[in-house]
Amino acid sequence: MITLREAALQDLPEMLAIYNEAVLNSTATFDLEAQTLEERTVWFHKYGDKHPLIVAEADGKVAGYACLSPFRAKPAYVYSTELSIYIDSGFRGRRIGSTLMTDILERASALGYHTVISGLVGGNEASRRLHEKFGFSYIGAFKEVGLKFGEWHDVHFYQLFMEPK
């Protein structure tokens, strides 16, 4: 069974492990070095109110997390948000991503966002399929903007317009 809830400070070690696995073994993030608990604590405190951070628990562990972040700092972007989802490698294929996506999009709508944007590294087929399943549209790419593991990577952007509530 999957349980969703607001992330808590005590979740940080498990969330850090999920993120650092992505840093070290994938192109899902363009960070190149594992983050420390102190760095992730600063990151954690950027969330709340209009920018929720939620976790999915399964089998007594944090199996994944999702968040909404500011899209850009300028005031005119206040109704746009950027979505991120990370899943523990041991829990992939168990619908954790879909469960998190459903909840975070409901929160985005309730918070009055007009649009949700995601940047996906080219070739991340699981993430592409997840976004398309929820109605996101491909809107373009920045070509060869990230150098990781000795290769250049594109970032593909996907967008979903929210229904007003």
C-alpha positions as CSV (number, residue, x, y, z in Angstrom):
1,M,0.0,0.0,0.0
2,I,1.2,3.5,-0.9
3,T,0.6,6.3,1.6
4,L,1.1,10.0,0.6
5,R,1.8,12.8,3.0
6,E,3.7,16.0,3.4
7,A,7.4,15.5,3.6
8,A,8.9,15.9,7.1
9,L,12.4,16.7,8.2
10,Q,12.9,13.2,9.4
11,D,12.4,12.0,5.8
12,L,15.4,13.8,4.6
13,P,17.9,10.9,4.9
14,E,15.8,8.6,2.8
15,M,15.0,11.5,0.3
16,L,18.7,12.3,0.1
17,A,19.5,8.6,-0.7
18,I,16.9,8.7,-3.5
19,Y,18.3,11.9,-4.9
20,N,21.9,10.9,-4.6
21,E,21.2,7.6,-6.4
22,A,19.9,9.7,-9.3
23,V,22.9,12.1,-9.1
24,L,25.4,9.2,-9.2
25,N,23.7,6.8,-11.6
26,S,21.4,8.7,-14.0
27,T,20.9,11.9,-16.0
28,A,17.6,12.6,-14.2
29,T,19.4,15.5,-12.5
30,F,22.4,17.5,-13.7
31,D,24.0,17.6,-10.3
32,L,27.4,15.9,-10.7
33,E,28.2,15.2,-7.0
34,A,26.2,13.6,-4.2
35,Q,24.6,16.1,-2.0
36,T,25.1,16.3,1.8
37,L,22.4,16.2,4.4
38,E,23.2,19.8,5.2
39,E,22.7,20.9,1.5
40,R,19.4,19.0,1.3
41,T,18.2,20.5,4.6
42,V,18.6,24.0,3.0
43,W,16.7,22.7,-0.1
44,F,13.9,21.2,2.1
45,H,13.2,24.5,3.8
46,K,12.5,26.2,0.5
47,Y,9.2,24.2,0.3
48,G,5.8,24.8,1.9
49,D,2.7,26.9,1.2
50,K,2.6,27.4,-2.6
51,H,5.4,24.9,-3.1
52,P,4.4,21.5,-1.6
53,L,6.9,18.7,-1.1
54,I,5.2,15.3,-0.6
55,V,6.5,11.8,-0.1
56,A,5.1,8.4,-1.0
57,E,5.6,5.7,1.7
58,A,5.6,2.0,0.8
59,D,6.7,-1.0,2.9
60,G,7.6,1.5,5.8
61,K,10.0,3.4,3.6
62,V,10.0,6.7,1.6
63,A,9.6,5.2,-1.9
64,G,9.6,8.5,-3.7
65,Y,8.8,12.2,-3.5
66,A,7.4,15.0,-5.6
67,C,7.5,18.8,-5.4
68,L,6.4,22.0,-7.0
69,S,9.0,24.7,-7.3
70,P,9.0,28.2,-8.6
71,F,9.3,28.2,-12.4
72,R,11.2,31.5,-12.5
73,A,11.8,34.3,-10.0
74,K,10.0,37.2,-11.8
75,P,6.6,38.1,-10.5
76,A,4.7,37.4,-13.7
77,Y,5.6,33.7,-13.4
78,V,3.7,33.3,-10.1
79,Y,1.0,31.1,-11.8
80,S,3.5,28.8,-13.3
81,T,5.3,26.0,-11.4
82,E,7.9,23.4,-12.1
83,L,7.3,19.7,-11.2
84,S,9.9,17.2,-10.0
85,I,9.4,13.6,-9.1
86,Y,12.1,11.1,-7.9
87,I,11.5,7.4,-7.2
88,D,13.7,5.0,-5.2
89,S,15.2,2.6,-7.6
90,G,13.9,-0.3,-5.6
91,F,10.3,0.9,-6.0
92,R,10.2,1.7,-9.7
93,G,7.4,0.0,-11.6
94,R,5.0,0.0,-8.7
95,R,2.9,3.0,-9.7
96,I,4.6,5.3,-7.2
97,G,5.2,7.9,-9.9
98,S,1.6,7.8,-11.0
99,T,0.4,8.1,-7.4
100,L,2.7,11.1,-6.7
101,M,1.8,12.7,-10.0
102,T,-2.0,12.5,-9.3
103,D,-1.6,14.1,-5.9
104,I,0.9,16.8,-6.8
105,L,-1.3,17.9,-9.8
106,E,-4.3,18.0,-7.6
107,R,-2.4,20.3,-5.3
108,A,-1.2,22.4,-8.2
109,S,-4.8,22.9,-9.3
110,A,-6.0,23.7,-5.8
111,L,-3.1,26.2,-5.4
112,G,-4.3,28.1,-8.4
113,Y,-1.5,27.4,-10.8
114,H,-2.2,28.0,-14.5
115,T,0.5,25.7,-15.8
116,V,2.9,23.0,-14.7
117,I,6.2,22.6,-16.5
118,S,8.7,19.7,-16.3
119,G,12.2,19.4,-17.8
120,L,13.1,15.8,-18.7
121,V,16.5,14.7,-19.9
122,G,16.3,13.3,-23.4
123,G,16.1,9.5,-23.3
124,N,14.2,9.3,-20.0
125,E,11.4,7.2,-21.4
126,A,9.8,6.3,-18.1
127,S,9.4,10.0,-17.2
128,R,8.2,10.9,-20.7
129,R,5.5,8.2,-20.6
130,L,4.4,9.3,-17.1
131,H,4.1,12.9,-18.2
132,E,2.2,12.0,-21.4
133,K,-0.1,9.7,-19.4
134,F,-1.2,12.7,-17.4
135,G,-1.8,14.9,-20.4
136,F,1.5,16.9,-20.5
137,S,2.5,18.1,-24.0
138,Y,6.0,18.2,-25.4
139,I,6.8,21.9,-26.0
140,G,10.4,21.9,-27.1
141,A,14.0,21.2,-26.1
142,F,17.3,22.8,-25.2
143,K,19.9,20.9,-27.1
144,E,23.1,19.7,-25.5
145,V,22.8,21.9,-22.4
146,G,24.1,19.3,-19.8
147,L,27.4,17.5,-19.9
148,K,27.2,14.4,-17.7
149,F,29.0,11.0,-17.8
150,G,31.1,12.4,-20.7
151,E,28.1,13.0,-23.0
152,W,26.0,16.0,-23.9
153,H,22.3,15.8,-23.0
154,D,19.2,17.6,-24.2
155,V,16.5,18.8,-21.8
156,H,12.9,18.3,-23.2
157,F,10.2,20.4,-21.8
158,Y,6.7,19.3,-21.1
159,Q,3.7,21.4,-20.1
160,L,0.3,20.9,-18.6
161,F,-2.4,23.6,-18.4
162,M,-4.5,23.3,-15.2
163,E,-8.2,23.4,-15.1
164,P,-9.4,26.2,-12.8
165,K,-11.0,25.0,-9.6
